[in-house]
């Protein structure tokens, strides 16, 4: 069985690249991971603080940003957004996203809250977001291992 997972945030430079790197490091057989942004400027680098945290954890840095467009949605079997608003925006802009798009925290049982956007914040803001992502993705990885 194969499963393509797409993480989506706003610009694809902070949260979704960290989520992508964290899940890729789990090396779950049959799972492919990408990330994209609702308002991504294609080719933008991962933010400096996100890149630092990814490197500190010894993870592989994701590719530059890409948009959450029809191609990305069609590639994905499961789309996990950082906020409920991202889910709604994506489903409005790409009809095929409906039924396979969920906020990450809700999908993993972490509650209905959004993953905080650290954009423009301090290293500590980014670290808090990274830790929130790490916890949610640990639950996701456990579930994937049980069900793949």
KAQUIDA-V48605 format. One line per field, one symbol per residue. burial: # if it has 24 or more other ideal C-beta (glycine too) atoms within 12 Angstrom, else .. Layout:
# KAQUIDA-V48605
burial->???
This chain:
# KAQUIDA-V48605
burial->..########################.#..##########...#.##.###.##....#.##..#####..##.##########.##.###..#..#..#########.#...######......#..##.###.######..#....
